[in-house]
Amino acid sequence: MAPSVESFRWDELELDRVTEMVSRKVLRSPEHVVTQVYLKRGALVPRHTHPVEQLLYVLQGALRVRVHGTDRVVRTGEVLAVPAGAPHQSEALDDAFVLTVI
């Protein structure tokens, strides 16, 4: 029997207001987490890690991402791959819309 195929609509997912500066919509599957993140300019995402690689795709705006103590600026249309287990944090340099995959 073939595995089931599911589809989802972002506009039907609940918007989670994490802080005054950060909101997100999260889609979870057994193997992945895909998140739309909305960050206001100046928003900070504190230092953290993930057990697997994380992809950050900046759809709009710009982020300064510190990975292993090195800053990288990621702008509209760019994707940053953060290695599994790497400590990282982000700061929104502009209002930003980001898609993350872990």
Secondary structure as a PSIPRED ss2 file (coil, helix, strand):
# PSIPRED VFORMAT (PSIPRED V4.0)

   1 M C   1.000  0.000  0.000
   2 A C   1.000  0.000  0.000
   3 P C   1.000  0.000  0.000
   4 S C   1.000  0.000  0.000
   5 V C   1.000  0.000  0.000
   6 E C   1.000  0.000  0.000
   7 S C   1.000  0.000  0.000
   8 F C   1.000  0.000  0.000
   9 R C   1.000  0.000  0.000
  10 W H   0.000  1.000  0.000
  11 D H   0.000  1.000  0.000
  12 E H   0.000  1.000  0.000
  13 L C   1.000  0.000  0.000
  14 E C   1.000  0.000  0.000
  15 L C   1.000  0.000  0.000
  16 D E   0.000  0.000  1.000
  17 R E   0.000  0.000  1.000
  18 V C   1.000  0.000  0.000
  19 T C   1.000  0.000  0.000
  20 E C   1.000  0.000  0.000
  21 M C   1.000  0.000  0.000
  22 V E   0.000  0.000  1.000
  23 S E   0.000  0.000  1.000
  24 R E   0.000  0.000  1.000
  25 K E   0.000  0.000  1.000
  26 V E   0.000  0.000  1.000
  27 L E   0.000  0.000  1.000
  28 R E   0.000  0.000  1.000
  29 S C   1.000  0.000  0.000
  30 P C   1.000  0.000  0.000
  31 E C   1.000  0.000  0.000
  32 H C   1.000  0.000  0.000
  33 V E   0.000  0.000  1.000
  34 V E   0.000  0.000  1.000
  35 T E   0.000  0.000  1.000
  36 Q E   0.000  0.000  1.000
  37 V E   0.000  0.000  1.000
  38 Y E   0.000  0.000  1.000
  39 L E   0.000  0.000  1.000
  40 K C   1.000  0.000  0.000
  41 R C   1.000  0.000  0.000
  42 G C   1.000  0.000  0.000
  43 A C   1.000  0.000  0.000
  44 L E   0.000  0.000  1.000
  45 V E   0.000  0.000  1.000
  46 P E   0.000  0.000  1.000
  47 R E   0.000  0.000  1.000
  48 H E   0.000  0.000  1.000
  49 T C   1.000  0.000  0.000
  50 H C   1.000  0.000  0.000
  51 P C   1.000  0.000  0.000
  52 V C   1.000  0.000  0.000
  53 E C   1.000  0.000  0.000
  54 Q E   0.000  0.000  1.000
  55 L E   0.000  0.000  1.000
  56 L E   0.000  0.000  1.000
  57 Y E   0.000  0.000  1.000
  58 V E   0.000  0.000  1.000
  59 L E   0.000  0.000  1.000
  60 Q E   0.000  0.000  1.000
  61 G C   1.000  0.000  0.000
  62 A E   0.000  0.000  1.000
  63 L E   0.000  0.000  1.000
  64 R E   0.000  0.000  1.000
  65 V E   0.000  0.000  1.000
  66 R E   0.000  0.000  1.000
  67 V E   0.000  0.000  1.000
  68 H C   1.000  0.000  0.000
  69 G C   1.000  0.000  0.000
  70 T E   0.000  0.000  1.000
  71 D E   0.000  0.000  1.000
  72 R E   0.000  0.000  1.000
  73 V E   0.000  0.000  1.000
  74 V E   0.000  0.000  1.000
  75 R E   0.000  0.000  1.000
  76 T C   1.000  0.000  0.000
  77 G C   1.000  0.000  0.000
  78 E C   1.000  0.000  0.000
  79 V E   0.000  0.000  1.000
  80 L E   0.000  0.000  1.000
  81 A E   0.000  0.000  1.000
  82 V E   0.000  0.000  1.000
  83 P C   1.000  0.000  0.000
  84 A C   1.000  0.000  0.000
  85 G C   1.000  0.000  0.000
  86 A C   1.000  0.000  0.000
  87 P C   1.000  0.000  0.000
  88 H E   0.000  0.000  1.000
  89 Q E   0.000  0.000  1.000
  90 S E   0.000  0.000  1.000
  91 E E   0.000  0.000  1.000
  92 A E   0.000  0.000  1.000
  93 L C   1.000  0.000  0.000
  94 D C   1.000  0.000  0.000
  95 D C   1.000  0.000  0.000
  96 A E   0.000  0.000  1.000
  97 F E   0.000  0.000  1.000
  98 V E   0.000  0.000  1.000
  99 L E   0.000  0.000  1.000
 100 T E   0.000  0.000  1.000
 101 V E   0.000  0.000  1.000
 102 I C   1.000  0.000  0.000
